[in-house]
Amino acid sequence: SDIRAVEFTPSRDGDSPVLPDLLGQMPEDEPIGTVIADGAYDTRRCHTAITTRDAVPIIPIRKKRAPL
């Protein structure tokens, strides 16, 4: 439950595009158990960034999303 990375974005920008950068703020040798996020992060790019770090994504599925 620790906050390990921070990124401030303008309100006009979406949050999910910065997730790979947030994960990149953490050392590669530091394990990430889970990434918990809201449905805005239910994108292929976010899932890939999370699983690349051997972490488990806990993200609700967005309505009408295409299969990942």
Predicted model as a PDB file, atoms N, CA, C, CB and O in Angstrom, pLDDT in the B-factor column:
MODEL        1                                                                  
ATOM      1  N   SER A   1       0.807  -1.203   0.000  1.00 64.00           N  
ATOM      2  CA  SER A   1       0.000   0.000   0.000  1.00 64.00           C  
ATOM      3  C   SER A   1       0.848   1.264   0.000  1.00 64.00           C  
ATOM      4  CB  SER A   1      -0.917   0.000   1.189  1.00 64.00           C  
ATOM      5  O   SER A   1       0.354   2.345   0.322  1.00 64.00           O  
ATOM      6  N   ASP A   2       2.105   1.136  -0.355  1.00 75.00           N  
ATOM      7  CA  ASP A   2       2.980   2.302  -0.398  1.00 75.00           C  
ATOM      8  C   ASP A   2       2.869   2.995  -1.743  1.00 75.00           C  
ATOM      9  CB  ASP A   2       4.434   1.902  -0.124  1.00 75.00           C  
ATOM     10  O   ASP A   2       2.689   2.347  -2.774  1.00 75.00           O  
ATOM     11  N   ILE A   3       2.976   4.306  -1.727  1.00 79.00           N  
ATOM     12  CA  ILE A   3       3.059   5.063  -2.975  1.00 79.00           C  
ATOM     13  C   ILE A   3       4.517   5.030  -3.402  1.00 79.00           C  
ATOM     14  CB  ILE A   3       2.530   6.551  -2.809  1.00 79.00           C  
ATOM     15  O   ILE A   3       5.401   5.466  -2.666  1.00 79.00           O  
ATOM     16  N   ARG A   4       4.757   4.510  -4.592  1.00 78.00           N  
ATOM     17  CA  ARG A   4       6.137   4.297  -5.040  1.00 78.00           C  
ATOM     18  C   ARG A   4       6.530   5.171  -6.218  1.00 78.00           C  
ATOM     19  CB  ARG A   4       6.334   2.859  -5.410  1.00 78.00           C  
ATOM     20  O   ARG A   4       7.717   5.309  -6.514  1.00 78.00           O  
ATOM     21  N   ALA A   5       5.551   5.764  -6.896  1.00 83.00           N  
ATOM     22  CA  ALA A   5       5.852   6.600  -8.056  1.00 83.00           C  
ATOM     23  C   ALA A   5       4.768   7.659  -8.183  1.00 83.00           C  
ATOM     24  CB  ALA A   5       5.954   5.747  -9.359  1.00 83.00           C  
ATOM     25  O   ALA A   5       3.621   7.445  -7.793  1.00 83.00           O  
ATOM     26  N   VAL A   6       5.150   8.805  -8.736  1.00 83.00           N  
ATOM     27  CA  VAL A   6       4.213   9.913  -8.893  1.00 83.00           C  
ATOM     28  C   VAL A   6       4.435  10.566 -10.248  1.00 83.00           C  
ATOM     29  CB  VAL A   6       4.376  10.950  -7.751  1.00 83.00           C  
ATOM     30  O   VAL A   6       5.568  10.720 -10.701  1.00 83.00           O  
ATOM     31  N   GLU A   7       3.350  10.941 -10.877  1.00 84.00           N  
ATOM     32  CA  GLU A   7       3.418  11.679 -12.145  1.00 84.00           C  
ATOM     33  C   GLU A   7       2.240  12.643 -12.154  1.00 84.00           C  
ATOM     34  CB  GLU A   7       3.386  10.707 -13.405  1.00 84.00           C  
ATOM     35  O   GLU A   7       1.097  12.221 -11.984  1.00 84.00           O  
ATOM     36  N   PHE A   8       2.500  13.911 -12.348  1.00 85.00           N  
ATOM     37  CA  PHE A   8       1.433  14.898 -12.435  1.00 85.00           C  
ATOM     38  C   PHE A   8       1.139  15.170 -13.901  1.00 85.00           C  
ATOM     39  CB  PHE A   8       1.815  16.209 -11.691  1.00 85.00           C  
ATOM     40  O   PHE A   8       2.052  15.383 -14.698  1.00 85.00           O  
ATOM     41  N   THR A   9      -0.138  15.160 -14.249  1.00 83.00           N  
ATOM     42  CA  THR A   9      -0.540  15.404 -15.634  1.00 83.00           C  
ATOM     43  C   THR A   9      -1.591  16.501 -15.665  1.00 83.00           C  
ATOM     44  CB  THR A   9      -1.080  14.109 -16.298  1.00 83.00           C  
ATOM     45  O   THR A   9      -2.341  16.663 -14.702  1.00 83.00           O  
ATOM     46  N   PRO A  10      -1.656  17.255 -16.755  1.00 85.00           N  
ATOM     47  CA  PRO A  10      -2.724  18.252 -16.885  1.00 85.00           C  
ATOM     48  C   PRO A  10      -4.079  17.562 -16.954  1.00 85.00           C  
ATOM     49  CB  PRO A  10      -2.506  19.133 -18.138  1.00 85.00           C  
ATOM     50  O   PRO A  10      -4.170  16.405 -17.365  1.00 85.00           O  
ATOM     51  N   SER A  11      -5.112  18.256 -16.560  1.00 85.00           N  
ATOM     52  CA  SER A  11      -6.449  17.657 -16.546  1.00 85.00           C  
ATOM     53  C   SER A  11      -6.919  17.257 -17.938  1.00 85.00           C  
ATOM     54  CB  SER A  11      -7.444  18.621 -15.934  1.00 85.00           C  
ATOM     55  O   SER A  11      -7.798  16.405 -18.064  1.00 85.00           O  
ATOM     56  N   ARG A  12      -6.360  17.846 -18.973  1.00 86.00           N  
ATOM     57  CA  ARG A  12      -6.788  17.513 -20.332  1.00 86.00           C  
ATOM     58  C   ARG A  12      -6.182  16.191 -20.826  1.00 86.00           C  
ATOM     59  CB  ARG A  12      -6.407  18.642 -21.284  1.00 86.00           C  
ATOM     60  O   ARG A  12      -6.638  15.628 -21.821  1.00 86.00           O  
ATOM     61  N   ASP A  13      -5.149  15.702 -20.121  1.00 84.00           N  
ATOM     62  CA  ASP A  13      -4.492  14.455 -20.515  1.00 84.00           C  
ATOM     63  C   ASP A  13      -5.085  13.280 -19.751  1.00 84.00           C  
ATOM     64  CB  ASP A  13      -2.974  14.538 -20.272  1.00 84.00           C  
ATOM     65  O   ASP A  13      -5.521  13.424 -18.609  1.00 84.00           O  
ATOM     66  N   GLY A  14      -5.096  12.129 -20.389  1.00 83.00           N  
ATOM     67  CA  GLY A  14      -5.548  10.914 -19.718  1.00 83.00           C  
ATOM     68  C   GLY A  14      -4.475  10.384 -18.779  1.00 83.00           C  
ATOM     69  O   GLY A  14      -3.295  10.699 -18.929  1.00 83.00           O  
ATOM     70  N   ASP A  15      -4.888   9.586 -17.820  1.00 81.00           N  
ATOM     71  CA  ASP A  15      -3.954   9.036 -16.850  1.00 81.00           C  
ATOM     72  C   ASP A  15      -3.232   7.793 -17.361  1.00 81.00           C  
ATOM     73  CB  ASP A  15      -4.679   8.709 -15.578  1.00 81.00           C  
ATOM     74  O   ASP A  15      -2.046   7.609 -17.087  1.00 81.00           O  
ATOM     75  N   SER A  16      -3.934   6.947 -18.095  1.00 89.00           N  
ATOM     76  CA  SER A  16      -3.364   5.646 -18.446  1.00 89.00           C  
ATOM     77  C   SER A  16      -2.089   5.719 -19.288  1.00 89.00           C  
ATOM     78  CB  SER A  16      -4.383   4.850 -19.182  1.00 89.00           C  
ATOM     79  O   SER A  16      -1.243   4.839 -19.129  1.00 89.00           O  
ATOM     80  N   PRO A  17      -1.887   6.707 -20.176  1.00 91.00           N  
ATOM     81  CA  PRO A  17      -0.641   6.726 -20.954  1.00 91.00           C  
ATOM     82  C   PRO A  17       0.629   6.857 -20.116  1.00 91.00           C  
ATOM     83  CB  PRO A  17      -0.689   7.850 -21.929  1.00 91.00           C  
ATOM     84  O   PRO A  17       1.709   6.505 -20.588  1.00 91.00           O  
ATOM     85  N   VAL A  18       0.524   7.355 -18.883  1.00 91.00           N  
ATOM     86  CA  VAL A  18       1.727   7.535 -18.075  1.00 91.00           C  
ATOM     87  C   VAL A  18       2.071   6.322 -17.218  1.00 91.00           C  
ATOM     88  CB  VAL A  18       1.564   8.733 -17.193  1.00 91.00           C  
ATOM     89  O   VAL A  18       3.116   6.311 -16.567  1.00 91.00           O  
ATOM     90  N   LEU A  19       1.220   5.306 -17.203  1.00 93.00           N  
ATOM     91  CA  LEU A  19       1.491   4.139 -16.357  1.00 93.00           C  
ATOM     92  C   LEU A  19       2.848   3.502 -16.655  1.00 93.00           C  
ATOM     93  CB  LEU A  19       0.394   3.105 -16.538  1.00 93.00           C  
ATOM     94  O   LEU A  19       3.574   3.201 -15.707  1.00 93.00           O  
ATOM     95  N   PRO A  20       3.233   3.280 -17.908  1.00 93.00           N  
ATOM     96  CA  PRO A  20       4.567   2.711 -18.144  1.00 93.00           C  
ATOM     97  C   PRO A  20       5.686   3.572 -17.549  1.00 93.00           C  
ATOM     98  CB  PRO A  20       4.798   2.539 -19.639  1.00 93.00           C  
ATOM     99  O   PRO A  20       6.667   3.032 -17.039  1.00 93.00           O  
ATOM    100  N   ASP A  21       5.554   4.894 -17.607  1.00 91.00           N  
ATOM    101  CA  ASP A  21       6.553   5.779 -17.003  1.00 91.00           C  
ATOM    102  C   ASP A  21       6.573   5.645 -15.485  1.00 91.00           C  
ATOM    103  CB  ASP A  21       6.281   7.231 -17.394  1.00 91.00           C  
ATOM    104  O   ASP A  21       7.637   5.683 -14.867  1.00 91.00           O  
ATOM    105  N   LEU A  22       5.399   5.489 -14.888  1.00 91.00           N  
ATOM    106  CA  LEU A  22       5.331   5.304 -13.439  1.00 91.00           C  
ATOM    107  C   LEU A  22       6.059   4.031 -13.032  1.00 91.00           C  
ATOM    108  CB  LEU A  22       3.868   5.257 -12.966  1.00 91.00           C  
ATOM    109  O   LEU A  22       6.840   4.035 -12.080  1.00 91.00           O  
ATOM    110  N   LEU A  23       5.806   2.948 -13.748  1.00 93.00           N  
ATOM    111  CA  LEU A  23       6.482   1.691 -13.435  1.00 93.00           C  
ATOM    112  C   LEU A  23       7.981   1.820 -13.676  1.00 93.00           C  
ATOM    113  CB  LEU A  23       5.902   0.538 -14.276  1.00 93.00           C  
ATOM    114  O   LEU A  23       8.779   1.196 -12.978  1.00 93.00           O  
ATOM    115  N   GLY A  24       8.362   2.621 -14.655  1.00 92.00           N  
ATOM    116  CA  GLY A  24       9.763   2.841 -14.950  1.00 92.00           C  
ATOM    117  C   GLY A  24      10.500   3.616 -13.871  1.00 92.00           C  
ATOM    118  O   GLY A  24      11.730   3.592 -13.828  1.00 92.00           O  
ATOM    119  N   GLN A  25       9.769   4.304 -12.997  1.00 91.00           N  
ATOM    120  CA  GLN A  25      10.396   5.029 -11.890  1.00 91.00           C  
ATOM    121  C   GLN A  25      10.911   4.080 -10.817  1.00 91.00           C  
ATOM    122  CB  GLN A  25       9.408   6.013 -11.277  1.00 91.00           C  
ATOM    123  O   GLN A  25      11.726   4.462  -9.976  1.00 91.00           O  
ATOM    124  N   MET A  26      10.435   2.853 -10.853  1.00 92.00           N  
ATOM    125  CA  MET A  26      10.844   1.867  -9.853  1.00 92.00           C  
ATOM    126  C   MET A  26      12.024   1.059 -10.379  1.00 92.00           C  
ATOM    127  CB  MET A  26       9.665   0.932  -9.487  1.00 92.00           C  
ATOM    128  O   MET A  26      12.042   0.701 -11.557  1.00 92.00           O  
ATOM    129  N   PRO A  27      13.000   0.766  -9.541  1.00 92.00           N  
ATOM    130  CA  PRO A  27      14.153  -0.013  -9.996  1.00 92.00           C  
ATOM    131  C   PRO A  27      13.721  -1.365 -10.577  1.00 92.00           C  
ATOM    132  CB  PRO A  27      15.137  -0.229  -8.836  1.00 92.00           C  
ATOM    133  O   PRO A  27      12.805  -2.011 -10.067  1.00 92.00           O  
ATOM    134  N   GLU A  28      14.392  -1.772 -11.641  1.00 91.00           N  
ATOM    135  CA  GLU A  28      14.066  -3.038 -12.313  1.00 91.00           C  
ATOM    136  C   GLU A  28      14.188  -4.241 -11.381  1.00 91.00           C  
ATOM    137  CB  GLU A  28      14.973  -3.235 -13.517  1.00 91.00           C  
ATOM    138  O   GLU A  28      13.443  -5.210 -11.524  1.00 91.00           O  
ATOM    139  N   ASP A  29      15.115  -4.190 -10.433  1.00 93.00           N  
ATOM    140  CA  ASP A  29      15.318  -5.334  -9.548  1.00 93.00           C  
ATOM    141  C   ASP A  29      14.370  -5.334  -8.351  1.00 93.00           C  
ATOM    142  CB  ASP A  29      16.744  -5.354  -9.060  1.00 93.00           C  
ATOM    143  O   ASP A  29      14.436  -6.227  -7.506  1.00 93.00           O  
ATOM    144  N   GLU A  30      13.503  -4.352  -8.277  1.00 90.00           N  
ATOM    145  CA  GLU A  30      12.527  -4.279  -7.191  1.00 90.00           C  
ATOM    146  C   GLU A  30      11.210  -4.890  -7.653  1.00 90.00           C  
ATOM    147  CB  GLU A  30      12.318  -2.811  -6.728  1.00 90.00           C  
ATOM    148  O   GLU A  30      10.588  -4.384  -8.587  1.00 90.00           O  
ATOM    149  N   PRO A  31      10.780  -5.969  -7.011  1.00 91.00           N  
ATOM    150  CA  PRO A  31       9.547  -6.628  -7.467  1.00 91.00           C  
ATOM    151  C   PRO A  31       8.306  -5.775  -7.197  1.00 91.00           C  
ATOM    152  CB  PRO A  31       9.394  -7.987  -6.783  1.00 91.00           C  
ATOM    153  O   PRO A  31       8.234  -5.038  -6.213  1.00 91.00           O  
ATOM    154  N   ILE A  32       7.341  -5.899  -8.097  1.00 91.00           N  
ATOM    155  CA  ILE A  32       6.032  -5.259  -7.956  1.00 91.00           C  
ATOM    156  C   ILE A  32       5.029  -6.402  -7.884  1.00 91.00           C  
ATOM    157  CB  ILE A  32       5.711  -4.250  -9.160  1.00 91.00           C  
ATOM    158  O   ILE A  32       4.899  -7.167  -8.839  1.00 91.00           O  
ATOM    159  N   GLY A  33       4.339  -6.526  -6.800  1.00 91.00           N  
ATOM    160  CA  GLY A  33       3.389  -7.626  -6.647  1.00 91.00           C  
ATOM    161  C   GLY A  33       2.137  -7.428  -7.481  1.00 91.00           C  
ATOM    162  O   GLY A  33       1.814  -8.253  -8.336  1.00 91.00           O  
ATOM    163  N   THR A  34       1.436  -6.334  -7.232  1.00 92.00           N  
ATOM    164  CA  THR A  34       0.194  -6.049  -7.951  1.00 92.00           C  
ATOM    165  C   THR A  34       0.129  -4.567  -8.283  1.00 92.00           C  
ATOM    166  CB  THR A  34      -1.041  -6.476  -7.119  1.00 92.00           C  
ATOM    167  O   THR A  34       0.732  -3.726  -7.616  1.00 92.00           O  
ATOM    168  N   VAL A  35      -0.620  -4.282  -9.331  1.00 92.00           N  
ATOM    169  CA  VAL A  35      -0.935  -2.901  -9.697  1.00 92.00           C  
ATOM    170  C   VAL A  35      -2.455  -2.808  -9.697  1.00 92.00           C  
ATOM    171  CB  VAL A  35      -0.312  -2.491 -11.112  1.00 92.00           C  
ATOM    172  O   VAL A  35      -3.129  -3.483 -10.477  1.00 92.00           O  
ATOM    173  N   ILE A  36      -2.983  -1.974  -8.824  1.00 91.00           N  
ATOM    174  CA  ILE A  36      -4.424  -1.792  -8.705  1.00 91.00           C  
ATOM    175  C   ILE A  36      -4.774  -0.442  -9.318  1.00 91.00           C  
ATOM    176  CB  ILE A  36      -4.895  -1.879  -7.209  1.00 91.00           C  
ATOM    177  O   ILE A  36      -4.210   0.588  -8.946  1.00 91.00           O  
ATOM    178  N   ALA A  37      -5.711  -0.461 -10.261  1.00 91.00           N  
ATOM    179  CA  ALA A  37      -6.080   0.773 -10.950  1.00 91.00           C  
ATOM    180  C   ALA A  37      -7.558   0.712 -11.348  1.00 91.00           C  
ATOM    181  CB  ALA A  37      -5.181   0.999 -12.203  1.00 91.00           C  
ATOM    182  O   ALA A  37      -8.174  -0.354 -11.320  1.00 91.00           O  
ATOM    183  N   ASP A  38      -8.113   1.865 -11.716  1.00 90.00           N  
ATOM    184  CA  ASP A  38      -9.505   1.883 -12.158  1.00 90.00           C  
ATOM    185  C   ASP A  38      -9.593   1.506 -13.638  1.00 90.00           C  
ATOM    186  CB  ASP A  38     -10.135   3.275 -11.915  1.00 90.00           C  
ATOM    187  O   ASP A  38      -8.575   1.281 -14.291  1.00 90.00           O  
ATOM    188  N   GLY A  39     -10.804   1.441 -14.151  1.00 90.00           N  
ATOM    189  CA  GLY A  39     -11.050   0.978 -15.512  1.00 90.00           C  
ATOM    190  C   GLY A  39     -10.400   1.792 -16.604  1.00 90.00           C  
ATOM    191  O   GLY A  39     -10.245   1.300 -17.722  1.00 90.00           O  
ATOM    192  N   ALA A  40     -10.013   3.021 -16.317  1.00 88.00           N  
ATOM    193  CA  ALA A  40      -9.328   3.834 -17.326  1.00 88.00           C  
ATOM    194  C   ALA A  40      -8.000   3.194 -17.734  1.00 88.00           C  
ATOM    195  CB  ALA A  40      -9.086   5.260 -16.794  1.00 88.00           C  
ATOM    196  O   ALA A  40      -7.489   3.465 -18.821  1.00 88.00           O  
ATOM    197  N   TYR A  41      -7.446   2.356 -16.878  1.00 92.00           N  
ATOM    198  CA  TYR A  41      -6.168   1.700 -17.143  1.00 92.00           C  
ATOM    199  C   TYR A  41      -6.330   0.342 -17.827  1.00 92.00           C  
ATOM    200  CB  TYR A  41      -5.405   1.527 -15.850  1.00 92.00           C  
ATOM    201  O   TYR A  41      -5.351  -0.377 -18.027  1.00 92.00           O  
ATOM    202  N   ASP A  42      -7.548   0.000 -18.178  1.00 93.00           N  
ATOM    203  CA  ASP A  42      -7.813  -1.281 -18.854  1.00 93.00           C  
ATOM    204  C   ASP A  42      -7.496  -1.144 -20.342  1.00 93.00           C  
ATOM    205  CB  ASP A  42      -9.300  -1.729 -18.649  1.00 93.00           C  
ATOM    206  O   ASP A  42      -8.391  -1.147 -21.187  1.00 93.00           O  
ATOM    207  N   THR A  43      -6.203  -1.023 -20.643  1.00 92.00           N  
ATOM    208  CA  THR A  43      -5.746  -0.897 -22.020  1.00 92.00           C  
ATOM    209  C   THR A  43      -4.642  -1.926 -22.255  1.00 92.00           C  
ATOM    210  CB  THR A  43      -5.241   0.554 -22.320  1.00 92.00           C  
ATOM    211  O   THR A  43      -4.004  -2.393 -21.312  1.00 92.00           O  
ATOM    212  N   ARG A  44      -4.429  -2.264 -23.497  1.00 92.00           N  
ATOM    213  CA  ARG A  44      -3.364  -3.210 -23.833  1.00 92.00           C  
ATOM    214  C   ARG A  44      -2.007  -2.686 -23.360  1.00 92.00           C  
ATOM    215  CB  ARG A  44      -3.336  -3.472 -25.354  1.00 92.00           C  
ATOM    216  O   ARG A  44      -1.201  -3.440 -22.815  1.00 92.00           O  
ATOM    217  N   ARG A  45      -1.760  -1.401 -23.568  1.00 94.00           N  
ATOM    218  CA  ARG A  45      -0.482  -0.809 -23.184  1.00 94.00           C  
ATOM    219  C   ARG A  45      -0.234  -0.932 -21.676  1.00 94.00           C  
ATOM    220  CB  ARG A  45      -0.438   0.661 -23.605  1.00 94.00           C  
ATOM    221  O   ARG A  45       0.875  -1.259 -21.252  1.00 94.00           O  
ATOM    222  N   CYS A  46      -1.258  -0.671 -20.876  1.00 95.00           N  
ATOM    223  CA  CYS A  46      -1.103  -0.768 -19.423  1.00 95.00           C  
ATOM    224  C   CYS A  46      -0.897  -2.215 -18.985  1.00 95.00           C  
ATOM    225  CB  CYS A  46      -2.327  -0.176 -18.715  1.00 95.00           C  
ATOM    226  O   CYS A  46      -0.015  -2.503 -18.176  1.00 95.00           O  
ATOM    227  N   HIS A  47      -1.708  -3.121 -19.517  1.00 96.00           N  
ATOM    228  CA  HIS A  47      -1.558  -4.535 -19.153  1.00 96.00           C  
ATOM    229  C   HIS A  47      -0.168  -5.042 -19.527  1.00 96.00           C  
ATOM    230  CB  HIS A  47      -2.640  -5.392 -19.846  1.00 96.00           C  
ATOM    231  O   HIS A  47       0.446  -5.785 -18.762  1.00 96.00           O  
ATOM    232  N   THR A  48       0.327  -4.649 -20.686  1.00 96.00           N  
ATOM    233  CA  THR A  48       1.658  -5.068 -21.123  1.00 96.00           C  
ATOM    234  C   THR A  48       2.737  -4.515 -20.193  1.00 96.00           C  
ATOM    235  CB  THR A  48       1.917  -4.609 -22.566  1.00 96.00           C  
ATOM    236  O   THR A  48       3.655  -5.236 -19.801  1.00 96.00           O  
ATOM    237  N   ALA A  49       2.623  -3.237 -19.843  1.00 96.00           N  
ATOM    238  CA  ALA A  49       3.614  -2.618 -18.947  1.00 96.00           C  
ATOM    239  C   ALA A  49       3.630  -3.318 -17.590  1.00 96.00           C  
ATOM    240  CB  ALA A  49       3.314  -1.114 -18.762  1.00 96.00           C  
ATOM    241  O   ALA A  49       4.694  -3.513 -17.003  1.00 96.00           O  
ATOM    242  N   ILE A  50       2.471  -3.690 -17.102  1.00 97.00           N  
ATOM    243  CA  ILE A  50       2.370  -4.348 -15.792  1.00 97.00           C  
ATOM    244  C   ILE A  50       2.945  -5.760 -15.855  1.00 97.00           C  
ATOM    245  CB  ILE A  50       0.901  -4.393 -15.317  1.00 97.00           C  
ATOM    246  O   ILE A  50       3.759  -6.136 -15.012  1.00 97.00           O  
ATOM    247  N   THR A  51       2.530  -6.535 -16.838  1.00 97.00           N  
ATOM    248  CA  THR A  51       2.988  -7.921 -16.907  1.00 97.00           C  
ATOM    249  C   THR A  51       4.465  -8.017 -17.281  1.00 97.00           C  
ATOM    250  CB  THR A  51       2.152  -8.697 -17.912  1.00 97.00           C  
ATOM    251  O   THR A  51       5.127  -8.995 -16.932  1.00 97.00           O  
ATOM    252  N   THR A  52       4.988  -7.017 -17.984  1.00 96.00           N  
ATOM    253  CA  THR A  52       6.418  -6.994 -18.294  1.00 96.00           C  
ATOM    254  C   THR A  52       7.243  -6.926 -17.019  1.00 96.00           C  
ATOM    255  CB  THR A  52       6.754  -5.807 -19.204  1.00 96.00           C  
ATOM    256  O   THR A  52       8.362  -7.435 -16.963  1.00 96.00           O  
ATOM    257  N   ARG A  53       6.683  -6.293 -15.997  1.00 96.00           N  
ATOM    258  CA  ARG A  53       7.358  -6.212 -14.694  1.00 96.00           C  
ATOM    259  C   ARG A  53       7.002  -7.389 -13.794  1.00 96.00           C  
ATOM    260  CB  ARG A  53       6.998  -4.906 -13.994  1.00 96.00           C  
ATOM    261  O   ARG A  53       7.270  -7.357 -12.593  1.00 96.00           O  
ATOM    262  N   ASP A  54       6.398  -8.427 -14.371  1.00 96.00           N  
ATOM    263  CA  ASP A  54       5.984  -9.636 -13.625  1.00 96.00           C  
ATOM    264  C   ASP A  54       5.032  -9.313 -12.483  1.00 96.00           C  
ATOM    265  CB  ASP A  54       7.209 -10.358 -13.070  1.00 96.00           C  
ATOM    266  O   ASP A  54       5.042  -9.981 -11.449  1.00 96.00           O  
ATOM    267  N   ALA A  55       4.217  -8.297 -12.673  1.00 96.00           N  
ATOM    268  CA  ALA A  55       3.211  -7.925 -11.677  1.00 96.00           C  
ATOM    269  C   ALA A  55       1.838  -8.387 -12.154  1.00 96.00           C  
ATOM    270  CB  ALA A  55       3.218  -6.386 -11.422  1.00 96.00           C  
ATOM    271  O   ALA A  55       1.651  -8.722 -13.323  1.00 96.00           O  
ATOM    272  N   VAL A  56       0.904  -8.399 -11.246  1.00 96.00           N  
ATOM    273  CA  VAL A  56      -0.466  -8.810 -11.545  1.00 96.00           C  
ATOM    274  C   VAL A  56      -1.344  -7.560 -11.611  1.00 96.00           C  
ATOM    275  CB  VAL A  56      -1.003  -9.819 -10.472  1.00 96.00           C  
ATOM    276  O   VAL A  56      -1.407  -6.797 -10.647  1.00 96.00           O  
ATOM    277  N   PRO A  57      -2.027  -7.344 -12.752  1.00 96.00           N  
ATOM    278  CA  PRO A  57      -2.931  -6.192 -12.828  1.00 96.00           C  
ATOM    279  C   PRO A  57      -4.275  -6.515 -12.175  1.00 96.00           C  
ATOM    280  CB  PRO A  57      -3.142  -5.767 -14.295  1.00 96.00           C  
ATOM    281  O   PRO A  57      -4.858  -7.571 -12.421  1.00 96.00           O  
ATOM    282  N   ILE A  58      -4.747  -5.612 -11.358  1.00 96.00           N  
ATOM    283  CA  ILE A  58      -6.104  -5.706 -10.797  1.00 96.00           C  
ATOM    284  C   ILE A  58      -6.823  -4.453 -11.281  1.00 96.00           C  
ATOM    285  CB  ILE A  58      -6.103  -5.818  -9.188  1.00 96.00           C  
ATOM    286  O   ILE A  58      -6.769  -3.390 -10.664  1.00 96.00           O  
ATOM    287  N   ILE A  59      -7.502  -4.629 -12.422  1.00 95.00           N  
ATOM    288  CA  ILE A  59      -8.147  -3.520 -13.112  1.00 95.00           C  
ATOM    289  C   ILE A  59      -9.520  -3.987 -13.582  1.00 95.00           C  
ATOM    290  CB  ILE A  59      -7.280  -3.013 -14.314  1.00 95.00           C  
ATOM    291  O   ILE A  59      -9.608  -5.002 -14.273  1.00 95.00           O  
ATOM    292  N   PRO A  60     -10.586  -3.288 -13.235  1.00 93.00           N  
ATOM    293  CA  PRO A  60     -11.898  -3.692 -13.735  1.00 93.00           C  
ATOM    294  C   PRO A  60     -11.969  -3.548 -15.255  1.00 93.00           C  
ATOM    295  CB  PRO A  60     -13.006  -2.858 -13.070  1.00 93.00           C  
ATOM    296  O   PRO A  60     -11.395  -2.620 -15.824  1.00 93.00           O  
ATOM    297  N   ILE A  61     -12.663  -4.455 -15.893  1.00 91.00           N  
ATOM    298  CA  ILE A  61     -12.810  -4.441 -17.339  1.00 91.00           C  
ATOM    299  C   ILE A  61     -13.768  -3.331 -17.740  1.00 91.00           C  
ATOM    300  CB  ILE A  61     -13.308  -5.806 -17.856  1.00 91.00           C  
ATOM    301  O   ILE A  61     -14.858  -3.199 -17.184  1.00 91.00           O  
ATOM    302  N   ARG A  62     -13.340  -2.531 -18.719  1.00 85.00           N  
ATOM    303  CA  ARG A  62     -14.206  -1.465 -19.236  1.00 85.00           C  
ATOM    304  C   ARG A  62     -15.317  -2.081 -20.066  1.00 85.00           C  
ATOM    305  CB  ARG A  62     -13.397  -0.443 -20.081  1.00 85.00           C  
ATOM    306  O   ARG A  62     -15.129  -3.117 -20.705  1.00 85.00           O  
ATOM    307  N   LYS A  63     -16.460  -1.444 -20.053  1.00 81.00           N  
ATOM    308  CA  LYS A  63     -17.561  -1.870 -20.919  1.00 81.00           C  
ATOM    309  C   LYS A  63     -17.169  -1.635 -22.363  1.00 81.00           C  
ATOM    310  CB  LYS A  63     -18.875  -1.114 -20.578  1.00 81.00           C  
ATOM    311  O   LYS A  63     -16.492  -0.655 -22.674  1.00 81.00           O  
ATOM    312  N   LYS A  64     -17.584  -2.517 -23.239  1.00 77.00           N  
ATOM    313  CA  LYS A  64     -17.371  -2.380 -24.689  1.00 77.00           C  
ATOM    314  C   LYS A  64     -15.910  -2.379 -25.100  1.00 77.00           C  
ATOM    315  CB  LYS A  64     -18.008  -1.118 -25.174  1.00 77.00           C  
ATOM    316  O   LYS A  64     -15.568  -1.813 -26.138  1.00 77.00           O  
ATOM    317  N   ARG A  65     -15.048  -2.993 -24.319  1.00 76.00           N  
ATOM    318  CA  ARG A  65     -13.639  -3.015 -24.728  1.00 76.00           C  
ATOM    319  C   ARG A  65     -13.380  -4.203 -25.653  1.00 76.00           C  
ATOM    320  CB  ARG A  65     -12.707  -3.081 -23.489  1.00 76.00           C  
ATOM    321  O   ARG A  65     -14.008  -5.255 -25.532  1.00 76.00           O  
ATOM    322  N   ALA A  66     -12.470  -4.012 -26.548  1.00 71.00           N  
ATOM    323  CA  ALA A  66     -12.052  -5.091 -27.423  1.00 71.00           C  
ATOM    324  C   ALA A  66     -11.174  -6.070 -26.625  1.00 71.00           C  
ATOM    325  CB  ALA A  66     -11.290  -4.532 -28.665  1.00 71.00           C  
ATOM    326  O   ALA A  66     -10.526  -5.666 -25.660  1.00 71.00           O  
ATOM    327  N   PRO A  67     -11.147  -7.332 -27.015  1.00 69.00           N  
ATOM    328  CA  PRO A  67     -10.283  -8.286 -26.297  1.00 69.00           C  
ATOM    329  C   PRO A  67      -8.827  -7.837 -26.352  1.00 69.00           C  
ATOM    330  CB  PRO A  67     -10.421  -9.705 -26.895  1.00 69.00           C  
ATOM    331  O   PRO A  67      -8.364  -7.289 -27.352  1.00 69.00           O  
ATOM    332  N   LEU A  68      -8.114  -8.085 -25.247  1.00 68.00           N  
ATOM    333  CA  LEU A  68      -6.700  -7.686 -25.175  1.00 68.00           C  
ATOM    334  C   LEU A  68      -5.858  -8.701 -25.844  1.00 68.00           C  
ATOM    335  CB  LEU A  68      -6.238  -7.498 -23.740  1.00 68.00           C  
ATOM    336  O   LEU A  68      -4.637  -8.554 -25.895  1.00 68.00           O  
TER     337      LEU A  68                                                      
ENDMDL                                                                          
END                                                                             
